[in-house]
Amino acid sequence: MLAIVFLTVFAAAILLMPPELVLPTLSVIALGGAAATAATAWLSPRLASLRPVSGWDIAGALTLIGCAAAILGEIEPLVEFLKPIPERSPSRG
């Protein structure tokens, strides 16, 4: 069930974000998912002890995906996107 949620969020990010912002967005989503999965594995001994793949393995894989997306993504489009829009002067209309 959790995998379906992550795949849906990944697909929505790919479809809704401008192409130059997809990798930074996927990085944030994957790292957030890794943190949520790690917290769940820490709080739930059942998830932490699953075999052959435990919650810690899933958290590690999501961390790797998030770091790879952050490394491969360009920072310049993200800086331009987050730059504040200058306020217009009332005298200029």
N, C-alpha and C positions, 0 to 999 in steps of 0.2 A: 504494500500500500504506500509506504514511504517513497519507494522508487518511482511510483506513478506520479506522486506529487512533485518530486524533483524534476522528472522528465517534462512534466507540464510547465513548470516554471522556466526551465531551460528553453523549451520550444517557444513560449510566450516572449521571452527576452530576445530570442533570435528574430522573431517575426516583428516585434514592436520597436526595437531599438534601431537607430541608424547603424549601418554596417561598421563604422569606425569605433562604435562604442560597445559592440557585442562582446569582445574579449574581456574588457574591464568589468562589464556587467556579469558575465559568467564567472569571473574570478570571485566577485563579491558573493554571488549566490552559492558557489561551491564551498567557499570558506565558511559561510554562514551555515550551510548544511552540514559541513564537517563538525562545526562547533555543536550544533544541535544533536548530531549522532553521537559524538563523544560524550556529551552530557547525559544522553539517554543510556549509553553503555555504562557509564560510571554509576548512574542511579539504579540501573536494572541489571542485576547479576545474570539474569536469563539471557539478555541480549549480549552481554559481554562474553558469555561462555558458549555461544552457538558454534557448531562445527559444521562444515569446514571453514565457513567465513563468519567471523564475529563482528560485532558492532565496531570494534576498534579497527578492524581491517577496512570496513566501509568508510569510517572517518578518515583513515589514512589515505585511501584512494581519492576521496573528495578533496583532501588537502593538497595532494599531488596535482589534481586537475586544476584547482584554484591557483596554485603557484605557477603552473605552466601557462595558464591563461594570462596571468599578470605579467609574466616574463615576455610572452609573445605579443602582448598588446602594446600599442603605441600610446604614449602619455600625452602628446600634443593635442589630439582631438578631445581628450577628456578635460584638459585644462581649458580649452576654448569653450567647451560645453558648460563648465562650471564657473566660468568668468562672469561676474555680475554685469548686467546690462546697465550702461550709464544712464542716469536720469536726465530727462530732457528739461531744458529751461522753459519756464512758462512763457517767456517772451518770444521763444522760437516756435511755439505752437506745437 
